[in-house]
Structures are given as structure tokens and as C-alpha cells.
């Protein structure tokens, strides 16, 4: 099975490939799509993510992409939430967009590092993630639950020296149990590379069992 992952984020694409490769699913992103003869001239719109939560946004994106491309695909979305932070400072689904401005990776690290600094040096955080998979006109599968959440973890004010493109906030993210930055954790133990991948693996396994 081949699936389009509706993203331009190469880091997210590679992360999801670790999940799908073991299931015999081949995924590709927008950069690959543009090299395919049938889609060379296809122009995808900038989709306005108007959903109230990650799942609504994932559904909006997947439906719009499917309407244009008519191939099996999925979209994901996430939201960042902090404990004991005022509502007007909660990122929610606007993790990269602050006060209407789209932040670069470096700007994100600076902004959230300062937010943690203003709250005593660290915040308890979690990512709520969602996925919408469309295989055909009447085949849509969704998930947003604890099995694909990341956290809780600390977001701290002192960044790691390494910023990974596509996952900039890992430079501020610290595992509560070990006290290690996500950047320094073994791939098999890191919260963002193990628990969430198991959740997505289960999702795809369940979908494959229904078709």
C-alpha cells in the first residue's frame, strides 16, 4: 500500500516512515508527489486550519487534499498545551503561529524558552496529536486520544545546543523521569520517538484489519 502523507515537513515524514515501513506501507510526502508525472502540474492550496482542535484540523486538511488528488492519503495535526498557564498564552493548535506571526525554528525556541522562563524555568507540557486517513470516498479513519499523545514532559528555558529542523521544540523538551533532553535520549526510549510511534502503529494496524 502507498499513502501520501500530507506534509512538507521532512522530519515528520521520516518519523512516520519508521512506523509505516514495518507494516508494509510506503509513504511519501509532497516533495515526492511533485516528481510524479500525474501530479507535476497540480497546485495544492494553502489550507486555512480553522478547526478548534488538532483532529478537526487534520480532517480539514485530509479532505481538501483528497478532493484535489483522489489518492489514499493522511494528514496529521497537533496542539501544544501547558499546565497552569493562562488561556491567552496557550498555543493549542497554533504552535508555530504567535500573535498572527509564523515563527521560524529559532524563533520558536526563543519564544517558548522565554515563556518557560517567565513561569519559573519550566512548564509541564503535552502534545495532543491527531490523524485523519482517507482511503476512498467512504473510507475515512481518524484518531485523537492518549495513545498518540506526547507527554507530560517539561518545557524548559535553557535550550539544548542542537535544534533539529522540523522539531525545534525538542531542544526545550525534557523527559520528566530521566531529566534528559529529548535530543539526548536513546531513540528507543525517547517519549517522542517511542510511545507515539507505538500509538500510530496500532492505528494503522487497526485500519488495515478493517479493509
C-alpha atoms as an extended CHARMM CRD file, in Angstrom:
* protein
*
       211  EXT
         1         1  UNK       CA              0.0000000000        0.0000000000        0.0000000000  PROA      1               0.0000000000
         2         2  UNK       CA              1.1940000000        3.5080000000       -0.8400000000  PROA      2               0.0000000000
         3         3  UNK       CA             -0.0200000000        6.5540000000        1.0800000000  PROA      3               0.0000000000
         4         4  UNK       CA              0.6000000000       10.2480000000        0.7160000000  PROA      4               0.0000000000
         5         5  UNK       CA              1.4300000000       11.9650000000        3.9910000000  PROA      5               0.0000000000
         6         6  UNK       CA              0.1270000000       15.4990000000        3.5520000000  PROA      6               0.0000000000
         7         7  UNK       CA              3.1830000000       17.3650000000        4.8000000000  PROA      7               0.0000000000
         8         8  UNK       CA              6.1910000000       19.3640000000        3.6180000000  PROA      8               0.0000000000
         9         9  UNK       CA              7.9960000000       18.6400000000        6.8990000000  PROA      9               0.0000000000
        10        10  UNK       CA             10.7560000000       16.1740000000        6.0460000000  PROA      10              0.0000000000
        11        11  UNK       CA             11.4790000000       15.3870000000        9.6970000000  PROA      11              0.0000000000
        12        12  UNK       CA              7.8610000000       14.3880000000       10.3090000000  PROA      12              0.0000000000
        13        13  UNK       CA              7.8380000000       12.3340000000        7.1180000000  PROA      13              0.0000000000
        14        14  UNK       CA             10.9330000000       10.3790000000        8.1690000000  PROA      14              0.0000000000
        15        15  UNK       CA              9.4790000000        9.8130000000       11.6290000000  PROA      15              0.0000000000
        16        16  UNK       CA              6.2620000000        8.3860000000       10.1900000000  PROA      16              0.0000000000
        17        17  UNK       CA              8.2260000000        6.1740000000        7.7970000000  PROA      17              0.0000000000
        18        18  UNK       CA              9.6170000000        4.3290000000       10.8240000000  PROA      18              0.0000000000
        19        19  UNK       CA              6.0300000000        3.4610000000       11.7280000000  PROA      19              0.0000000000
        20        20  UNK       CA              4.7360000000        2.5040000000        8.3010000000  PROA      20              0.0000000000
        21        21  UNK       CA              7.7550000000        0.6540000000        6.9010000000  PROA      21              0.0000000000
        22        22  UNK       CA              7.3290000000       -2.1630000000        9.4010000000  PROA      22              0.0000000000
        23        23  UNK       CA              3.7130000000       -2.5690000000        8.2790000000  PROA      23              0.0000000000
        24        24  UNK       CA              4.4570000000       -2.7920000000        4.5860000000  PROA      24              0.0000000000
        25        25  UNK       CA              3.0780000000        0.6860000000        3.9330000000  PROA      25              0.0000000000
        26        26  UNK       CA              5.0900000000        3.0030000000        1.7070000000  PROA      26              0.0000000000
        27        27  UNK       CA              4.5030000000        6.6750000000        2.3870000000  PROA      27              0.0000000000
        28        28  UNK       CA              5.6600000000        9.7300000000        0.5160000000  PROA      28              0.0000000000
        29        29  UNK       CA              5.3200000000       13.4700000000        1.0010000000  PROA      29              0.0000000000
        30        30  UNK       CA              4.5300000000       16.4970000000       -1.1170000000  PROA      30              0.0000000000
        31        31  UNK       CA              8.1320000000       16.7680000000       -2.3170000000  PROA      31              0.0000000000
        32        32  UNK       CA              7.8490000000       13.2660000000       -3.8040000000  PROA      32              0.0000000000
        33        33  UNK       CA              4.4200000000       13.9810000000       -5.2540000000  PROA      33              0.0000000000
        34        34  UNK       CA              5.7500000000       16.8300000000       -7.3560000000  PROA      34              0.0000000000
        35        35  UNK       CA              8.1420000000       14.4130000000       -9.0980000000  PROA      35              0.0000000000
        36        36  UNK       CA              5.3260000000       12.0890000000      -10.2190000000  PROA      36              0.0000000000
        37        37  UNK       CA              4.1420000000       12.6090000000      -13.8300000000  PROA      37              0.0000000000
        38        38  UNK       CA              0.4260000000       12.5810000000      -12.9550000000  PROA      38              0.0000000000
        39        39  UNK       CA              0.8490000000       15.3510000000      -10.3920000000  PROA      39              0.0000000000
        40        40  UNK       CA              3.6030000000       17.5360000000      -11.8490000000  PROA      40              0.0000000000
        41        41  UNK       CA              1.2470000000       20.4280000000      -12.5430000000  PROA      41              0.0000000000
        42        42  UNK       CA             -1.0240000000       20.0150000000       -9.5370000000  PROA      42              0.0000000000
        43        43  UNK       CA             -1.0890000000       23.0550000000       -7.2740000000  PROA      43              0.0000000000
        44        44  UNK       CA             -2.1490000000       22.4910000000       -3.7050000000  PROA      44              0.0000000000
        45        45  UNK       CA             -3.7260000000       25.4120000000       -1.8560000000  PROA      45              0.0000000000
        46        46  UNK       CA             -2.6300000000       26.8340000000        1.4660000000  PROA      46              0.0000000000
        47        47  UNK       CA             -5.3390000000       25.3570000000        3.6510000000  PROA      47              0.0000000000
        48        48  UNK       CA             -6.7310000000       27.5090000000        6.4260000000  PROA      48              0.0000000000
        49        49  UNK       CA             -6.7450000000       25.3940000000        9.5690000000  PROA      49              0.0000000000
        50        50  UNK       CA             -9.9080000000       26.6550000000       11.2280000000  PROA      50              0.0000000000
        51        51  UNK       CA            -10.5260000000       23.6600000000       13.4880000000  PROA      51              0.0000000000
        52        52  UNK       CA            -10.9560000000       24.0340000000       17.2230000000  PROA      52              0.0000000000
        53        53  UNK       CA             -8.6250000000       21.1290000000       17.9420000000  PROA      53              0.0000000000
        54        54  UNK       CA             -5.9670000000       19.0010000000       16.1810000000  PROA      54              0.0000000000
        55        55  UNK       CA             -8.4640000000       16.4140000000       14.9370000000  PROA      55              0.0000000000
        56        56  UNK       CA            -10.6790000000       18.9820000000       13.2380000000  PROA      56              0.0000000000
        57        57  UNK       CA             -7.6130000000       20.4400000000       11.5010000000  PROA      57              0.0000000000
        58        58  UNK       CA             -6.3670000000       17.0090000000       10.4000000000  PROA      58              0.0000000000
        59        59  UNK       CA             -9.7890000000       16.2610000000        8.8850000000  PROA      59              0.0000000000
        60        60  UNK       CA             -9.9520000000       19.6340000000        7.1200000000  PROA      60              0.0000000000
        61        61  UNK       CA             -6.5420000000       19.0980000000        5.5090000000  PROA      61              0.0000000000
        62        62  UNK       CA             -7.0760000000       15.4620000000        4.5470000000  PROA      62              0.0000000000
        63        63  UNK       CA            -10.4640000000       16.1410000000        2.9310000000  PROA      63              0.0000000000
        64        64  UNK       CA             -9.1310000000       19.0790000000        0.9370000000  PROA      64              0.0000000000
        65        65  UNK       CA             -6.0950000000       17.1580000000       -0.2990000000  PROA      65              0.0000000000
        66        66  UNK       CA             -8.2180000000       14.1360000000       -1.2100000000  PROA      66              0.0000000000
        67        67  UNK       CA            -10.7120000000       16.2890000000       -3.1120000000  PROA      67              0.0000000000
        68        68  UNK       CA             -7.8620000000       17.5090000000       -5.3280000000  PROA      68              0.0000000000
        69        69  UNK       CA             -5.6320000000       14.4300000000       -5.6030000000  PROA      69              0.0000000000
        70        70  UNK       CA             -8.0650000000       11.4830000000       -5.2980000000  PROA      70              0.0000000000
        71        71  UNK       CA             -5.4000000000        9.1500000000       -3.9140000000  PROA      71              0.0000000000
        72        72  UNK       CA             -5.0910000000        7.4180000000       -0.4960000000  PROA      72              0.0000000000
        73        73  UNK       CA             -3.5830000000        9.8780000000        1.9640000000  PROA      73              0.0000000000
        74        74  UNK       CA             -3.4820000000       11.0840000000        5.5280000000  PROA      74              0.0000000000
        75        75  UNK       CA             -2.8810000000       14.3000000000        7.4010000000  PROA      75              0.0000000000
        76        76  UNK       CA             -1.8100000000       14.9060000000       10.9740000000  PROA      76              0.0000000000
        77        77  UNK       CA             -2.0780000000       17.8640000000       13.2830000000  PROA      77              0.0000000000
        78        78  UNK       CA             -1.0050000000       18.6040000000       16.8170000000  PROA      78              0.0000000000
        79        79  UNK       CA             -1.5740000000       21.0620000000       19.6070000000  PROA      79              0.0000000000
        80        80  UNK       CA              0.6830000000       22.0810000000       22.4990000000  PROA      80              0.0000000000
        81        81  UNK       CA             -0.8530000000       22.5480000000       25.9350000000  PROA      81              0.0000000000
        82        82  UNK       CA              0.6850000000       23.6880000000       29.2340000000  PROA      82              0.0000000000
        83        83  UNK       CA             -0.4020000000       23.2060000000       32.8280000000  PROA      83              0.0000000000
        84        84  UNK       CA             -1.0620000000       26.3380000000       34.8950000000  PROA      84              0.0000000000
        85        85  UNK       CA             -0.6770000000       28.7940000000       32.0170000000  PROA      85              0.0000000000
        86        86  UNK       CA             -3.2700000000       31.4580000000       31.2180000000  PROA      86              0.0000000000
        87        87  UNK       CA             -5.6280000000       30.6310000000       28.3740000000  PROA      87              0.0000000000
        88        88  UNK       CA             -4.4110000000       33.5190000000       26.2180000000  PROA      88              0.0000000000
        89        89  UNK       CA             -0.8650000000       32.0670000000       26.3200000000  PROA      89              0.0000000000
        90        90  UNK       CA             -1.8740000000       28.5000000000       25.4560000000  PROA      90              0.0000000000
        91        91  UNK       CA             -0.5300000000       27.6140000000       21.9960000000  PROA      91              0.0000000000
        92        92  UNK       CA             -3.1160000000       24.9250000000       21.2920000000  PROA      92              0.0000000000
        93        93  UNK       CA             -3.1040000000       24.2690000000       17.5410000000  PROA      93              0.0000000000
        94        94  UNK       CA             -1.1570000000       27.4780000000       16.8870000000  PROA      94              0.0000000000
        95        95  UNK       CA              2.2210000000       26.1550000000       17.9910000000  PROA      95              0.0000000000
        96        96  UNK       CA              4.2080000000       27.9400000000       15.2950000000  PROA      96              0.0000000000
        97        97  UNK       CA              1.9250000000       30.9280000000       14.8450000000  PROA      97              0.0000000000
        98        98  UNK       CA              2.0840000000       33.5070000000       17.6520000000  PROA      98              0.0000000000
        99        99  UNK       CA              0.0190000000       36.6760000000       17.5370000000  PROA      99              0.0000000000
       100       100  UNK       CA             -0.5410000000       36.1340000000       13.8340000000  PROA      100             0.0000000000
       101       101  UNK       CA              3.1550000000       35.7020000000       13.0230000000  PROA      101             0.0000000000
       102       102  UNK       CA              4.6340000000       32.4790000000       11.6480000000  PROA      102             0.0000000000
       103       103  UNK       CA              7.7800000000       31.6990000000       13.6410000000  PROA      103             0.0000000000
       104       104  UNK       CA             10.9740000000       30.1200000000       12.3360000000  PROA      104             0.0000000000
       105       105  UNK       CA             12.5070000000       27.1860000000       14.2200000000  PROA      105             0.0000000000
       106       106  UNK       CA             14.9340000000       29.5260000000       16.0010000000  PROA      106             0.0000000000
       107       107  UNK       CA             12.1640000000       31.9770000000       16.8830000000  PROA      107             0.0000000000
       108       108  UNK       CA             10.0640000000       29.1470000000       18.3110000000  PROA      108             0.0000000000
       109       109  UNK       CA             12.8770000000       28.0860000000       20.6230000000  PROA      109             0.0000000000
       110       110  UNK       CA             13.3510000000       31.6860000000       21.7420000000  PROA      110             0.0000000000
       111       111  UNK       CA              9.6390000000       32.3300000000       22.3100000000  PROA      111             0.0000000000
       112       112  UNK       CA              8.8600000000       29.1470000000       24.2550000000  PROA      112             0.0000000000
       113       113  UNK       CA             12.1190000000       29.3540000000       26.1700000000  PROA      113             0.0000000000
       114       114  UNK       CA             11.0960000000       32.8100000000       27.3790000000  PROA      114             0.0000000000
       115       115  UNK       CA              7.6080000000       31.5440000000       28.2240000000  PROA      115             0.0000000000
       116       116  UNK       CA              9.1420000000       28.8190000000       30.3980000000  PROA      116             0.0000000000
       117       117  UNK       CA             11.4930000000       31.3760000000       31.9770000000  PROA      117             0.0000000000
       118       118  UNK       CA              8.5370000000       33.5540000000       32.9120000000  PROA      118             0.0000000000
       119       119  UNK       CA              6.9490000000       30.5710000000       34.6670000000  PROA      119             0.0000000000
       120       120  UNK       CA              9.8330000000       29.5760000000       36.9040000000  PROA      120             0.0000000000
       121       121  UNK       CA             12.1090000000       27.9870000000       34.3350000000  PROA      121             0.0000000000
       122       122  UNK       CA              9.9690000000       25.0650000000       33.2660000000  PROA      122             0.0000000000
       123       123  UNK       CA              6.4370000000       24.1570000000       32.2620000000  PROA      123             0.0000000000
       124       124  UNK       CA              4.6020000000       20.8400000000       32.3290000000  PROA      124             0.0000000000
       125       125  UNK       CA              3.5130000000       20.2660000000       28.7410000000  PROA      125             0.0000000000
       126       126  UNK       CA              1.8900000000       17.7600000000       26.4230000000  PROA      126             0.0000000000
       127       127  UNK       CA              1.1790000000       17.4530000000       22.7230000000  PROA      127             0.0000000000
       128       128  UNK       CA             -2.2560000000       16.2750000000       21.6450000000  PROA      128             0.0000000000
       129       129  UNK       CA             -1.9150000000       14.6770000000       18.2160000000  PROA      129             0.0000000000
       130       130  UNK       CA             -4.4750000000       13.6550000000       15.6300000000  PROA      130             0.0000000000
       131       131  UNK       CA             -4.5730000000       11.7900000000       12.3290000000  PROA      131             0.0000000000
       132       132  UNK       CA             -7.1210000000       11.5760000000        9.5290000000  PROA      132             0.0000000000
       133       133  UNK       CA             -6.6380000000        8.8260000000        6.9230000000  PROA      133             0.0000000000
       134       134  UNK       CA             -8.7350000000        8.7160000000        3.7420000000  PROA      134             0.0000000000
       135       135  UNK       CA             -8.5120000000        5.6200000000        1.5590000000  PROA      135             0.0000000000
       136       136  UNK       CA            -11.5640000000        6.2380000000       -0.6070000000  PROA      136             0.0000000000
       137       137  UNK       CA            -14.8040000000        8.1630000000       -0.9530000000  PROA      137             0.0000000000
       138       138  UNK       CA            -16.4190000000        6.3970000000        2.0060000000  PROA      138             0.0000000000
       139       139  UNK       CA            -13.3290000000        5.2490000000        3.8620000000  PROA      139             0.0000000000
       140       140  UNK       CA            -12.1580000000        7.7910000000        6.4170000000  PROA      140             0.0000000000
       141       141  UNK       CA            -10.4390000000        6.8140000000        9.6670000000  PROA      141             0.0000000000
       142       142  UNK       CA             -9.4820000000        9.1940000000       12.4910000000  PROA      142             0.0000000000
       143       143  UNK       CA             -7.8440000000        9.1590000000       15.8840000000  PROA      143             0.0000000000
       144       144  UNK       CA             -7.0500000000       11.6310000000       18.6410000000  PROA      144             0.0000000000
       145       145  UNK       CA             -6.5430000000       10.0340000000       22.0190000000  PROA      145             0.0000000000
       146       146  UNK       CA             -3.9280000000        9.3570000000       24.6820000000  PROA      146             0.0000000000
       147       147  UNK       CA             -2.2740000000        6.6100000000       22.6020000000  PROA      147             0.0000000000
       148       148  UNK       CA             -0.7610000000        9.2330000000       20.2900000000  PROA      148             0.0000000000
       149       149  UNK       CA             -0.1470000000       11.9880000000       22.8470000000  PROA      149             0.0000000000
       150       150  UNK       CA              3.3430000000       13.1140000000       23.8110000000  PROA      150             0.0000000000
       151       151  UNK       CA              3.8230000000       13.8570000000       27.4620000000  PROA      151             0.0000000000
       152       152  UNK       CA              3.6060000000       15.0440000000       30.0270000000  PROA      152             0.0000000000
       153       153  UNK       CA              7.1290000000       16.4240000000       29.7970000000  PROA      153             0.0000000000
       154       154  UNK       CA              8.9490000000       19.5830000000       30.8410000000  PROA      154             0.0000000000
       155       155  UNK       CA              9.4860000000       22.5020000000       28.5420000000  PROA      155             0.0000000000
       156       156  UNK       CA             12.4350000000       24.4320000000       29.9470000000  PROA      156             0.0000000000
       157       157  UNK       CA             14.0180000000       27.8410000000       29.4810000000  PROA      157             0.0000000000
       158       158  UNK       CA             17.5460000000       26.6600000000       28.6340000000  PROA      158             0.0000000000
       159       159  UNK       CA             17.7030000000       25.1750000000       25.1200000000  PROA      159             0.0000000000
       160       160  UNK       CA             19.7870000000       22.2360000000       24.0320000000  PROA      160             0.0000000000
       161       161  UNK       CA             22.7010000000       23.2050000000       21.7930000000  PROA      161             0.0000000000
       162       162  UNK       CA             21.1840000000       21.2460000000       18.8930000000  PROA      162             0.0000000000
       163       163  UNK       CA             17.9860000000       22.2760000000       17.1090000000  PROA      163             0.0000000000
       164       164  UNK       CA             16.5280000000       19.6430000000       14.7840000000  PROA      164             0.0000000000
       165       165  UNK       CA             14.8140000000       21.1520000000       11.7210000000  PROA      165             0.0000000000
       166       166  UNK       CA             11.1100000000       20.3700000000       11.8310000000  PROA      166             0.0000000000
       167       167  UNK       CA             11.1850000000       19.5240000000       15.5530000000  PROA      167             0.0000000000
       168       168  UNK       CA             12.6490000000       22.7200000000       17.0740000000  PROA      168             0.0000000000
       169       169  UNK       CA             10.9000000000       22.4330000000       20.4240000000  PROA      169             0.0000000000
       170       170  UNK       CA             12.6620000000       19.1520000000       21.1720000000  PROA      170             0.0000000000
       171       171  UNK       CA             15.5510000000       21.4750000000       22.0710000000  PROA      171             0.0000000000
       172       172  UNK       CA             13.4890000000       22.6900000000       25.0400000000  PROA      172             0.0000000000
       173       173  UNK       CA             11.7550000000       19.4010000000       25.8690000000  PROA      173             0.0000000000
       174       174  UNK       CA             12.9520000000       17.3560000000       28.8420000000  PROA      174             0.0000000000
       175       175  UNK       CA             11.7680000000       13.9030000000       29.8830000000  PROA      175             0.0000000000
       176       176  UNK       CA             10.3690000000       14.1130000000       33.4100000000  PROA      176             0.0000000000
       177       177  UNK       CA             11.5420000000       10.6680000000       34.5100000000  PROA      177             0.0000000000
       178       178  UNK       CA             15.1500000000       10.8180000000       33.3150000000  PROA      178             0.0000000000
       179       179  UNK       CA             15.7480000000       14.5680000000       33.2680000000  PROA      179             0.0000000000
       180       180  UNK       CA             17.2370000000       14.2510000000       29.7840000000  PROA      180             0.0000000000
       181       181  UNK       CA             16.5350000000       16.4670000000       26.8170000000  PROA      181             0.0000000000
       182       182  UNK       CA             14.6560000000       14.6770000000       24.0670000000  PROA      182             0.0000000000
       183       183  UNK       CA             17.7370000000       15.3160000000       21.9220000000  PROA      183             0.0000000000
       184       184  UNK       CA             19.9090000000       13.2160000000       24.2470000000  PROA      184             0.0000000000
       185       185  UNK       CA             17.6140000000       10.2600000000       24.7330000000  PROA      185             0.0000000000
       186       186  UNK       CA             18.0970000000        6.9080000000       23.0550000000  PROA      186             0.0000000000
       187       187  UNK       CA             15.6790000000        6.5850000000       20.1470000000  PROA      187             0.0000000000
       188       188  UNK       CA             14.0010000000        3.5650000000       21.7320000000  PROA      188             0.0000000000
       189       189  UNK       CA             13.3790000000        5.3900000000       24.9990000000  PROA      189             0.0000000000
       190       190  UNK       CA             12.5590000000        8.9140000000       23.9160000000  PROA      190             0.0000000000
       191       191  UNK       CA              8.9660000000        9.8840000000       24.6000000000  PROA      191             0.0000000000
       192       192  UNK       CA              8.5290000000       11.4740000000       21.1960000000  PROA      192             0.0000000000
       193       193  UNK       CA             10.0500000000        8.5740000000       19.2490000000  PROA      193             0.0000000000
       194       194  UNK       CA              8.6960000000        5.5230000000       21.0600000000  PROA      194             0.0000000000
       195       195  UNK       CA              5.3340000000        5.9880000000       22.7210000000  PROA      195             0.0000000000
       196       196  UNK       CA              3.7960000000        7.9980000000       19.9080000000  PROA      196             0.0000000000
       197       197  UNK       CA              5.1420000000        5.6610000000       17.2170000000  PROA      197             0.0000000000
       198       198  UNK       CA              3.5500000000        2.7130000000       19.0040000000  PROA      198             0.0000000000
       199       199  UNK       CA              0.2430000000        4.5800000000       19.0150000000  PROA      199             0.0000000000
       200       200  UNK       CA              0.3860000000        5.3490000000       15.3080000000  PROA      200             0.0000000000
       201       201  UNK       CA              1.4610000000        1.7600000000       14.5660000000  PROA      201             0.0000000000
       202       202  UNK       CA             -1.6420000000        0.4910000000       16.3510000000  PROA      202             0.0000000000
       203       203  UNK       CA             -3.8210000000        2.9230000000       14.4160000000  PROA      203             0.0000000000
       204       204  UNK       CA             -2.5370000000        1.7220000000       11.0350000000  PROA      204             0.0000000000
       205       205  UNK       CA             -2.7640000000       -1.9270000000       12.1150000000  PROA      205             0.0000000000
       206       206  UNK       CA             -6.4090000000       -1.4510000000       13.0750000000  PROA      206             0.0000000000
       207       207  UNK       CA             -7.1970000000        0.2830000000        9.7740000000  PROA      207             0.0000000000
       208       208  UNK       CA             -5.5160000000       -2.4770000000        7.7700000000  PROA      208             0.0000000000
       209       209  UNK       CA             -7.6050000000       -5.0010000000        9.6720000000  PROA      209             0.0000000000
       210       210  UNK       CA            -10.8150000000       -3.3050000000        8.5450000000  PROA      210             0.0000000000
       211       211  UNK       CA            -10.1450000000       -3.1500000000        4.8130000000  PROA      211             0.0000000000
